[in-house]
Amino acid sequence: MSDQKRSARCPRPVRARSATILALVLTAISAACSTPQGLLQPVAPAPGTDSVNMLAATTRAPSADPGVLFSGERGEGVSFRNIVVSIPREREVGTVQLPRSVPGNPATDFVVTASTPLPKARIADWFRSTSGRSKRVFVFVHGFNTPFDRAVFRFAQLAHDADARAAPVLFSWPSRGYLLDYSRDFDNASYSRSDLADLLSMAVAAPSVREIVILAHSMGSWPAVEAVRQIALKDGGVPSKISNLILASPDLDTGVFRRQVEEMGSKRPQITLFTAQHDRALQVSRFIARGATRLGGIDPTREEYRSQFAGLSGITVIDLSAINAGDRFNHDLFAASPDAVRLIGGRLLQGQVITDSDVPAPLAAAGVIGSAASLLVTAPIRVFDAATP
C-alpha cells in the first residue's frame, strides 16, 4: 500500500485519538487491578465517624464472598439489602477513601458496618423509617465499569457530601466492572430497566414517600430514562412524586434521548443534565460504540445540540467543562467537584431547578438552548435552560 493511500485510510488524528484512548484504557485497567477485593465485609463501627444508611436494590447475582456480596453477573430477580457505610470525617468533599487492605479502618477509610438482607415485603417499612420529615427518597443508578462495592461507596459519599436529607436508595445493575466489557454492560443495563421501574413504582406507592429524586450516572442513564419512560407509557404520565431526573455524564445518544423525553409526555419530571466536553470516559464510549458524541459530552452552545432540545421544556444543562476534579477521566465531576455536589444537595435534592443565580459569581453563566441568546459569562460552571416553544 502506498504512503498516500495509507494516509488517506488512517489519518493521523484518528491514530492519535486511538493512542490516547488506549492509554486511558490501560490506566483504568491498572487502577482496577490495584484495588483490594472484599471491601464490603462488615467491621465494627468507630466513634467520631459519620454514616449513611442505604437501601440497595440489585439485579446482580449474589456472590459467595461475604465481602463482595454481589457479582457482575445477572441474578434471578431483585435482591434487597440494608447497608450502612461508615465515612471518616477527616477527608475532602468529593473524595472516596477506599481501604488499601481488608478489613479497612473506619477512622480513615470508607467501610461497611452493617449489611442485612431485606425482604421485598419490608421495603415500605424501610421507607417509613428512613425518609424522615422530608419524606424524600434519593435514588442513585451507577454507570458502566462499576463493581457493586464501588457503587455502594460512591453513592454513600455523594449522599453524605450533598447532605441529602433523604432516604438513599441504590439501584445496582450487573456491571462487570471491566472497561472492555462495554457491550455486555449495556445489555445488562437494558436487562434491568423494568426492575428499576418496579422499584420506582414501589416508592411512588409508599404513603411515607412524598418526593423522589433520581440521579443516574453514565450508562446508568439509559435504564433510568427508560424506566421513567416506561412508567409514563403505562400510567399516562410520570407520577408527580418523581420530581427531578438528574443525568450525570449521560452515556446516551442525543436523538434517542429526545425521543425518550417526548414519549414521557407533558407530565414528566424536571430533567437536569451534567455535561463536560473533556469527559474522557465518554470519549472512550464513543470510540467503542462507534457512535456520535454522547449526551454527556455535548457543547450546549452549539446549534446542532440547541436544536435537539428546541421545544422541550423543563430541561436544564449544567456544563462542567472547565472543572477538573477526581480522576483523569473527568467522568465523576458530579460527585467529585465540591461545587457540583453543593448544587445537587442544595437545590436538586430539594426538588428545585438550578439557574445561573444559584452559581455564585464569578462562576455563573447563562444561555438558552434552542434560541439565539448568547452566553453571558465564561465560567467554570455554566447553566443553560431548555427553551420552550
Secondary structure, DSSP 8 states (H G I E B T S, - for coil): --HHHHHHHS-HHHHHHHHHHHHHHHHHHHHHHTS-S-TTS-----TTEEEEEEEEEEEEEE-SSTTT-EEEEEEEEEEEEEEEEEEESSS-TT-----SSSS--TTTS-EEEEEEE--GGGHHHHHHHHSTTTTEEEEEE--SS--HHHHHHHHHHHHHHTT--SEEEEEE----S-TT-HHHHHHHHHHTHHHHHHHHHHHHH-TT--EEEEEEEGGGHHHHHHHHHHHHHHHTS--TTEEEEEEES---BHHHHHHHHHHH-SS--EEEEEE-TT-HHHHHHHHHHT-S-BGGG--TTSHHHHHHHTT--SEEEEE-TT---SSTT---HHHH-HHHHHHHHHTGGGT----GGGS-TTS--EEEETSS-------SSEEEEE---
